[in-house]
Amino acid sequence: MRHRSNSRRMLFPGDFQIPQRPPLAKNPKVIGPDSVYDAWLASRELPGQKGLFLVPGATRPLTIENAKLAWFVSQACTFEFLSVLWGLNPLRTTLMMSLNIIRSLFPAFRGYSQALIVDELQSLIASESFTWSRLLWLMSTEVLRRIVEGLLDSLAASNENIVLGSARFFIEYKQMEHRVRLDVPTLSDPVVRDLLQESDLFARSFSGGGFGILSPLDFIHVLSLTTEIASHLLLIVSLTRGASHLGVLLLSIFSALLPVMVSWCTCPTDQSESPSTAREARAADRQERMRNLAYSDAYRPEIALFGLGDWILKSWSSARKIVLASEQPYYLRNSSILSQFNLSELVFALQNFPLLLLLQTSATSLGSLTVYRSSIQSMIYASRNLITTTKMAFQGIFLMSAFCASMKLKPRLQPKVEDTVKYPQRPDGMKIDVRGLSYTYPGCLEPALRNVNFSLKAGETLAVVGYNGSGKSTLARILLRIVDFDRGSLLINGVDVRRYSPVEYHRHLTAVFQGFSKFNSSVKENIGLGNIDKIGYRPAIETAVHLAEADNLVESLPNGLKTQLESPGFESISYSGSMNSFQSPQRHGLSGGEWQRIAIARAFMRATEPEVDLLLFDEPTSSLDAHAQNQIFDTIEKLSRSPSGERTKTVIFITHRLSTARRADKVAMMENGTISEFGTHQELLEKNGPYAALYRASV
């Protein structure tokens, strides 16, 4: 795999782009050479223009090279992928495929049946033995045939709805599951983001999204449409004899317009969606909120730190099942036998009756002409559908390759199995040793951290101070294992932090981020997410509220802990159908200081747990007054000690208020991405350096 340019340039809006970083193949644990990922990436590259790529979701040109790539992907993915889907509902999937083939023969059989009726009517009239009873018998036979077709169509529709529903849920669940497992470094790669975007298009195509309205399981329509065209060709070859005269041609034109006129007079079927019940609307709301959590980068640090992945999947799964179940009954009601019975088609068969008067003396078989006309029309329609379906299937192959390749992505912070070690629990907190730590954000030229060095004993408190942009928050994210570092070493309790599983490591941490998450949910849930195991345990939540000095805030809200909070930037969901049975809950807005108390309470949900060794707070009181700030830091000090006063937790807090730095055992002064001074508050004042100058300016 050759490396791509690091720059990004738009040729013209919305058409092409260049990834900012080399593709994934540089990381051997992500994907190998000559893989489905390679084929996916190659399909996006413009012919003869190395480094120029289609935007995610763009249509691949139909070239020989892309056809080879599609064939490679089909061989590598299709059988395994369809086998997994078939395994969800083996009998129903087999029935669905069989019924699709059988139904593809209906148009040709219908045309042949109509031709027999017309020929027999022509013969009866020509022999002057025509009777209305015979006509009624023929019509009854045709109606019975259509009822049988309607039964099969209804069975096929209901069965296909179940198969597609289970496939939709499986694909969406796998997509969500993988999304919440990926970490920030993995998602920061623009090529990975493009891969996930096309993978998401593939998952959505099962619900009618992606390219047009074709579902990946509808690839079998290619076979059924081919069968339909072949059956019409066979019918035409076997029954067509001679050419019709001008009168037949004119009446044929009239008869072609007749079904259209009949459809104008037919009462339209009500296509409105069924009203949503309150339960279904709430489920749809929760489904969308869980999806928003999984896909939004803003929530990613706290999802990783507090281990919210399983909870998000469980909540989304239960809500999604309710939504899918609510869609099925309406779909089945519209798949009834009567809805499959098309009056205009029956009129199309009977409207040839006037031609009998014109062709009484003709040896031409009117039935043959009917077959010729209907089969040609059906062939044209089926051919157009076949071309469209084939094009969409061709594009769908590359979306499937994105889905399959994305399932092989691994979080970059996850160590290899053979290198992973168990986190060593200490009774006195976390010991931290940082040597030569440097880090540069993707796409940036200047490092955010450079050659950072410090040591912190277990149970000590560290205050990190400095000017804005000096790298304080970046250092916090590295210590919390939200992002990786480029050079240097970070030892936690004497072990390289890269050897810990991030999931296990995060169980021993709690934090308040400077850009903490504001979840579009209740107060109870916003706080309880800090300790997902106790999210339903009200006493634990009330304790966290009390520790965060947020009792008065909760009491002032209209519904207390049940109050739904309004999260900035989250769009409300609109529902189709009647809304009389469900009203979206009234959401309450909070000020910056109030939200900060919610975030602190969230961190305190876990802070009291014995396995937590590090409490990290990034500007936890920036929106609070001095009195409230002192109360919070008094609480932090209390939480870091045992009832007997012994140190049990290490504390790191980042602050721009240097008056609080005096509380810490050690102070780190950061400038231009590095620690320029490190020591106690008194030692740094005696040095009379940058910290002393900043402190005197702030007090």
Residue, then its C-alpha position, 0 to 999 in steps of 0.5 A: m500500500r503506497h502512502r498518500s499525500n497529507s494535504r487536502r484539496m478540493l477540485f470542485p465542491g462536493d466531488f473529490q478529496i485527498p485524505q489528510r493522512p496515509p491510509l490504514a494499511k500503515n497500521p499492521k494490526v488494522i488491516g493487511p495488504d491485498s485486502v478488502y480495505d485495499a479494494w475499497l480504497a482503490s475504488r475511490e481513487l480517480p483513474g490516472q490521478k494518484g492521491l485524488f479520491l471520491v468523497p464518501g458515498a460518491t458513485r464509482p465509475l463503471t470501469i474495467e478496474n472497478a469491475k475487477l475490484a467489485w469481483f474481488v470484493s464479491q469473492a471475499c465478502t459476499f458469501e460470508f456476509l450473506s451466510v451470516l444474514w441467512g443464519l438469522n432466519p434460514l427458513r424465511t430467507t430461503l422462502m423469500m428467495s424462492l418466492n421472488i423467483i416464483r413471482s418473477l414468472f407471474p407477469a409472463f404467466r399472466g399474459y399467457s392466461q389473458a391470451l388464452i381468454v382472448d383466444e377462446l372468446q375470439s373462437l366463440i364469437a367466430s363460431e357464433s356460439f358465444t354465451w355470457s355464461r362462458l364469459l363469466w366462467l372465464m372471468s371467474t377463472e381469471v379472478l381466482r388466478r389473481i386471488v392466488e397471486g395475491l395470496l402469494d404476494s401477501l405471504a412474500a411481503s410479510n415474510e420479506n418484512i420479517v427477514l429484512g427487519s432482522a437483517r436491519f437490526f443485526i447490521e445496525y447493531k453491529q455498526m453501533e457496537h463497533r462505533v462505540r468501541l473505537d477510540v479517539p485516535t482511531l476516529s481522528d484519522p480522516v480515512v477511517r472516518d470516510l470508511l465509517q461513513e460509507s459503512d454507515l451508508f451500507a447499514r442505512s441501505f437496509s432501511g431504504g437509505g444509501f443508493g436509492i431505495l435498494s436494500p442489499l438483500d434485494f440483489i436477488h432481484v437481479l436474478s428474478l428480473t432476469t428470469e422475468i425477461a427470459s420468460h417473456l422472451l420465451l412466450i413471445v417466441s412461442l406465440t407470436r405469428g405475423a403482424s397486426h393491421l392498422g386497426v389493431l394498432l390504433l386500438s392497441i394504443f387506445s387500450a394502452l391508455l385505458p388503464v391510465m384512465v381507469s387509475w384516475c377513477t380508482c379510489p387511491t389507497d391511503q398511504s399515510e403512516s399509522p399514528s405513533t403511540a406514546r411508547e413508540a414515540r418515546a422509543a424512537d426518541r431514545q433510539e435517536r439519542m443513543r445513536n447520537l451518543a455513539y456517533s458524536d465525537a463530542y461524547r467520545p471521551e466520556i463514553a470511553l472513560f465511563g465505559l458507556g458502550d454496553w449501556i448505549l448498545k443495550s438502550w438502543s437495542s431495546a428501543r430499536k426493537i420497539v420501533l421495528a415492531s411498530e413498523q411491521p403491522y402497518y406494513l402487513r396491513n398494506s400487503s393484504i390480498l385486496s391491495q395486490f388485486n389490480l383492477s386496471e390489469l383485469v380491465f387491460a385483459l378485457q378491453n380487447f373484447p371490442l377487437l373481436l368485432l374487428l377481427q371476426t374474419s381474420a385468421t390472426s390470433l388476437g391472443s398472440l397479439t395481446v401477449y406480444r403487446s403486454s410482454i414487450q411492455s413488461m420486458i421494457y419495464a423489467s429491463r429498465n429495472l434490471i439496469t437500475t438494479t445492477k448499477m445499484a448493486f455495483q455501488g452496493i458492493f463497495l459499500m459492503s466492502a466498507f462495512c466488512a473492512s470497518m469491522k476489522l478496525k481495532p482501537r489504536l489504544q488497545p494493546k496486543v493480547e501478548d503485551t497486555v498486563k493487568y492493572p496493579q491496584r494500589p491502596d494509596g492511589m496512582k503513581i505516575d512517571v512521565r518522561g520526554l512526553s510529546y504529542t502532535y495533533p493530526g494535521c498540525l505541524e506544531p506539537a501540542l506537548r513537547n518533552v514533558n517530564f514529571s513524577l507524582k507519588a501515589g496519593e499526591t495532589l498535582a495542580v497544573v497551571g499555565y496560560n491558555g493553549s499551553g497544553k494542559s488539557t492535552l496532557a490531561r487527555i493523555l493521562l486519561r488515555i483518551v489520546d495516545f502520545d508520539r514520543g516518550s514514556l508514561l508509566i502508571n504504577g511502574v508499568d507502561v500505560r500502553r500495556y493496559s487495556p484502556v477499558e480496564y484502565h478507565r475503571h480506575l479513573t474519574a474526571v471532569f473534562q473542560g469540555f464535558s458532555k451535556f447529555n440530552s437526557s434527564v438529570k438522573e441519567n446525566i449524573g448516573l452515567g458517571n457510574i453506569d452500574k449504579i445509574g438506577y440506584r437513586p441513593a448513589i445519585e443523590t449522594a453524588v448530587h450532595l457532594a457536588e453541592a447541587d442539592n439546591l439546583v435539583e430541588s429548583l428544577p420542575n421535576g427534580l432528578k426526572t427533569q429532562l435537560e436541554s442539550p445545546g446542538f441536539e436536534s429534536i425528533s419529529y414523528s409522523g402520524s398523530m401526536n395526540s397520544f405523545q408530547s415531547p417532554q419539556r426540556h429545561g435549560l441550565s446555565g454554564g455553572e449549573w451544567q458544571r455542577i452536573a458534570i462534577a456530580r457525574a465524576f463523583m458518582r465513581a470517585t467514591e468507589p475503592e478501585v478508583d485511583l486517580l481523580l482528574f479535574d480539568e477546570p472543574t470550577s471555572s463557572l463557579d464563584a469562589h465560595a462554591q469553588n472552595q467547597i468543591f475542592d474541600t470535597i475532593e480533598k475529603l474523597s482522596r483520603s480514607p476516614s482515618g485521613e490516609r491518602t487513598k487516591t491521587v488527584i490532578f486538577i487543572t486550574h487558571r485560578l492560582s489561589t487554588a494551586r496552594r492546595a496541591d502537594k506539587v505544582a506544574m507550570m506549563e508554557n508552550g507545551t512543556i512543563s517549565e517549572f515543577g515543585t511545591h507552591q512555596e518552592l516555585l514562589e522562591k524561584n521567582g520564575p514564571y509561576a511566581a509572576l503569574y501567581r502575583a498577577s492573579v492575587 
